[in-house]
């Protein structure tokens, strides 16, 4: 029997909240990775008891678990790369703290931070400082901190070792291909299951030169050029147990133009994920 569960990111769907939870359920997912509902831009909605109840009631109604809160808005604000004594840097740390407290209140086990574009030593040290703060707050409230990154394999080891294994990975199997930092299956096998909080999965179609970039179209699972099946085998090989999280965008025009709607596109991905990963353990 498989010990894997399959979730969708809240932002896979065009509407967040109850409707996204309902769509995830109708597509056949087991869970949903929550965004931060606007984070600091909306006065940290996930700290509001009424908003918490809204999500938790939706999860119970549709039999959807919430395994992670991802600091989606903070990632798009770019404040991870702001000096910690700046207003933006202070906003970054406060966003992390509020998300961790919200996770503890909602019984969500993990909070996911950003570790992207660390392309020089100063930037790596800065993001390490942010991660150290997140881990410290996470330990205080009993919440695991995960990080999504675009680092090379060698930098993964250096960064994780610096935090004594307290930080785990939201390992996006698409990122090494898009950022040119490695071959995902080899990276998964080298890092091993103990460093993984969960996996993000999305697919892109390579351009005419064979490259996956931020501009190349997102496609359904197994239809792209990001080593989807090879990466799935690597996840099986390390004996991973936990969450496989789709980060495909089911409202993209190129997907809808194939005759899908939001739910049928997501359902197709769930069928593919269960077929490829379902016999993992």
N, C-alpha and C positions, 0 to 999 in steps of 0.2 A: 504493500500500500504506500502511495506517495506521501511524503512528509513535506511537500511543497504546497504553498498557497499562492493564489494569483490575485493581484490587485491592479487597479488603475489609479493613476494620479488624478486628482480632482480636476486639474486643468486639461485632461484629455478630452473633456466635454465642453460644449460652448457655454453652459451655465453651471455655476457652482452651487453648493448647498444641497438641499433636499432633492432637487431634480438630478443633479449629478450622481448622488447616491442611488437614486431610483434607476438611472440609466446603467450604472455599474451592475446593479442587481439583475436587471433585465438582460444584460449582455452575458451574465454568467460568472462574473468575478466574485471572489470571496471577500475582498476588502477594497479599501480606498485609502491612498496616501493623501492626507489632507494638505491643502495649501494653508496659508496663514490668514486667509480672509481679508487681505489688504494690509495686514500688519500695522506698522506705525502710521500709515496713511489714513487708517480708519480707527485709530485709538485702540488697537489690539483687540479685535472683536472676540477672539477665542478665549479671552479672560472673562468675558461677560457670562454670568451664569445662564442667562436666557439663551445665548448663542450656543453655549455648551450643550444645554438641554435639547436644543433644536437638532444639533448633529447627532447626539447620542440617541435620541428618539428615532431619528431617521435610520440610523444604523440598526437599531433593534427591529424597526418595522420591516426593513428590507434585508435583514440578515447579512449585513455588511460590517466587517471589522475595520477598525482604524489602527493600523500598525505603526504609522509614522505621521509626524507633522513636518512638512518641508517648508523652509523659510523662502517660499517662492517670491514674494514681493521684495524681500530684502535682497535676494539675488538680482532682481531686475533693477533695483535702485542703485546697485553698484557700491553700496556703503561698506562692503567687506574690504574694499581697497582704499578706504579713507583713513587718515590718521586717527588714532584712537582718542586723541585729545581735541579733535574737531567735533563740530555739532553732528556731522554725518557719522563719524566714528562712534560717538556716544550713542547715537540712534541705533547703530549696528549692535552694540553690546546690549542695549536695553531690549531690542527686538529678540535677541537670543534668550535673554532672561525671561521675558514674558512668554515666549513659546515654550520654554522648559516648564515654567510654572503651570501653564495651560495644559501641557501634556500630563503633568502629575495629577492635575485636577480631573482630567478626562480619562485617566488610566490608559493613555497612549504611551507605549514603551520607549519610543525613539523620537528624537528631533534631528533633522538633517540640515547641515550648514553647507556653505559653498567654499570650495578651495580651488577656484579656477584662475587661469592666467597668471600663475606664479612663475614668471619667466626670467626672474633674476633673484639673486640672494636676498636683497632687501625685501622684495615682495613675498618671498617664501617665509622670511622671518616674521613679517607682519601677519600673514595668515596663520602662522604657527601661534603667534600671540593670541589671535582671536580664538583659535581652536583650543588653546589652553584655558582661556576664560570659559568657553562653552563646556568643556569637560568638567571644570571646577563646579560650575552651576549645575550641570547634569548630575554629578555625584551628590551634591547637596540635596537634590530632589528625587534621586533614584531613577534618573532618565539616562538612557544610552544616547550618546551623541554619535551621529554618522556624518560622513562628509563625502560630497560628490566632487570629483576633481578631474583634471586633464593631465596629470603628471605622468612622467615615464615610470617604468617599473622600479628603477633604482631610487627615484625620488619618493615613490610610495613607501619603500622600506625605510628610508631615512626619516621621513616625516612621521610615520606611525611609530617607529622606534623611539623617536624623541618624546612621544607621549606615553611611553611604557605600555602600549597596547590598549590604552583606555579609550582611544578613538577608533571607531570601526568605519567601514566603507559603505557608502551607497555607490556601488560600482556600476557605472553606466557602461554597458557593453558596446555602445555606439561611440562613446567619446574617444577611445584610442584610435579608431579609424578616422574620425572627423578631424582630430587634432594631430594625427600622425605621430602618436607617442608609443605605439606598440601594436602587437597582434593580440587581440583580446583573449583568445583561448590560452595562449602561453602565459599571459599575465595572471589570469584566474588560477591556473594550476600552480604558479610560483607563489602567489599570495596565500592561497589556501583558504579553507572555510572559516578558520578562526578569526580572520581579519574582516570578514564580511558581515555587515548588518543585513543588507538585502541587495538585490540587483535591479537596476533600471534597464528596461529594454525598449528600444525603438528601432525603426529601420528607415534607411534612406536609399534612394536610387542613385547610383554614381552618375556623374556627368559624362559627356562624350569622351573625356580624357581618362575616365575610370576613377575619378576622385569623388569622395563624399565631402561636401562642404556644408556650411550653414544655409546655402542657397539651394542645394539639391533637394528634390521633393521627398517629404516623408511618405512612406508607403506602408502597407500592411505587413505583418510579420512574415518572414520568409520570402519576400518579394524584392528585397534590397541587396545591398552589397556590403553588409557589415558583419559577415561571418556568423549569421544567426544560428545556424545548426551546429557549426563547429564550436561556438561559444556555449551552446546548450550542452554539448557533450562534455566540455570542460567543467561546467557547473555540476554535472552528474559525477564526473571523475573525482572531484574533491569531496563528494558526499555532502554537499550543502543541503541544509534543511531550513526552510523559512520562506520568505516572501520573494516572489518574482513579480516585479511591478512594471506594468506597461506605461510608457510615457509617449505613446503614439498620440497623434492629434486627430480625432475622429470627425472633426469639422473642416478639415482642409479640403479645398475645392477639388484637388486632383483625386482624392478618395471618394468624395461624393459624386464626382462625375462618372464613376464606374457603376453607379446605380445603387450604392449603399446609402442608408441614412446613418445617423450617429450610432444608433444601437446595433444595427446589423453589421456595421463595420467593426465595432468593438466585439461583437459576438464572433465574427470571423477570426479575430485575433485570439480570443479565448480558446476557440476550437484548435487553432494552430499551436498555441502554447501548451495546452493539455496533451496534444498529440506528441509534441516534441519533448516536453519536460515531464510528462505524467508518469513515466516509469523510472523516474530518477532514483528512487530508493525503494 
